[in-house]
């Protein structure tokens, strides 16, 4: 993974998750606790590439069991490359492809983040130009005031 994405790998503040299960159910008049599942997706950034981590964890009898750990790495020519560290394509499609459904909004948010960063840069440049013009205007006003005071004395 480090070879493909480049070290160091870092996460971001962007993430999406869905919790399911848990709670009390009845099975043949016997109460039982349902296992909880968490489907989580978040982007990671390496020095060479970005990726998207998909995780499924099941909590059963107080212990966490990781069912899926996959990383999608965008490839310029063709579809994303998906690396399965835990689980497989079948596990990825559990819940009607729930992880896949989480991907689209996260990808849109990642694209929007890049757009916002570019927009922030443009706005910062515009603000700096405005501040420079304001400072120049103030300087010209100060010079004009000094010349008036000098002429009056």
N, C-alpha and C positions, 0 to 999 in steps of 0.2 A: 504494500500500500504506500509506504513512504517513497519507494522508488518511482511509483507512478505519479503521486501527487506532490512530492517534495516536502522535506522537513522544514520547519516544524508544522504539525497539523494543529489547527485551532478551531474551536467551535464559534458560533455566533449567538446573538441574543434571540434570533429568530427560531421558533420551533412550533410544532403543532402536535397535539396528542389527543387521543380518545381513550377514555377508560370505559371498560365494559365489565359486566358480571358483578360479583359480590352480592351481598345480601343473603337473606334467609329464604330457602325454598322448602317445599314439602315433597318428599319422595316416598310414596306408599305410607303415608301418615307419619313418616319419620322426618323431623326437621334436619336440614343440613345447610352448611354454608357453601355458597357458590364461589368458585375460584374467580379472582379478578384478573383481567387482562389489560395491559396498557400497550397501545400502538403509538409509537413516537417517531417523529421524523424531524431532522434538523440538518442544516448545511454545515459543512466543514471546509476550511480553506487551507491549502498547502502553498508552498512557495511557487509551485509550477501550475497547479490546477485547483479547481473547486470541485466539491462533491456533495452528495446528499446521502445522509445516513438514515436507514430505516431499521427500527427496532420493534420487536414484539416480546413482551415479558409477561409471564403468567405467574401469579402468586397463588401458591397452593400449599396449604397447611403451614403458613407462615414463612415459606421460603420462596425466593424468586427463581424462576426457571426461564432463562433466555431462550426463546424459540427461534428468533430470527435476528440476525445482525448482517445487514447488507449495505453496500455503498455503491451508489450510482455515480459514475464519473462521465461527464459529457465528453464526447469525442467529436472533433470537427467534421470528420467524414463518416457519417452514418449514425446509427442509434447509440444511446448511452451504453457504456460498458458497466455491467452490474457484477460486483464481486460479492460472493456469499461467504462470510466468515463463519456464520452459524446459520443453519437452515438451508433451504433450497427454494426453487421457484414455486413449488407446491405450497410451502409455508407462506410465501410472499402473497399468494392469491387467497389466503384464508379470509373469511368474512366478506366474500364477494369482492376481493381486491381492495380492501379497506386502505391498506398502505398506499396503493396506487392512487386512490381517490385523494389522499392527503397530499400527494406530490404536486398536483397542479397548482393549488393555491400557494404552496411554499415556493414553487418555481416563479410564480407571478410576483410574489413578495420579494424574492431575490432579485428579479429583474427590476422591480420598482426601486429597490435599495440602490442599485447601480445608477438608475436614472436620477434618483434623489441626490446621490453623491455628485453627479455631474452638474445638476441644477444648482446645488450648494456652491460648487466651484464658480459657476457663472455669476451667481448672486454675490459671492464674496468679491469677485473682480469688479462687479458693478459698484458695490458699496465702497471699495477702495478708491475707485475713480471718482465717485461722488464726494468722498471725503477730501480727496486731493483738490478737486474743483472748489469745494467750500473753503479749504485752507487758502487757496490762491485768491479767491474772492475776498476773504477776510484780510489777507495781506495787502491787496490792492486798496481796500477801504482804509486800512491803517496808514498806508503811504499817503493817500489823498488827504486824510485828516491831518497828518503831520505837516504836509505841504501847506494846507490852509492855515494851520496854527503858526507856521513859520512866516507866511505872507502877512498875517494879521499883526505880528509883533514887530 
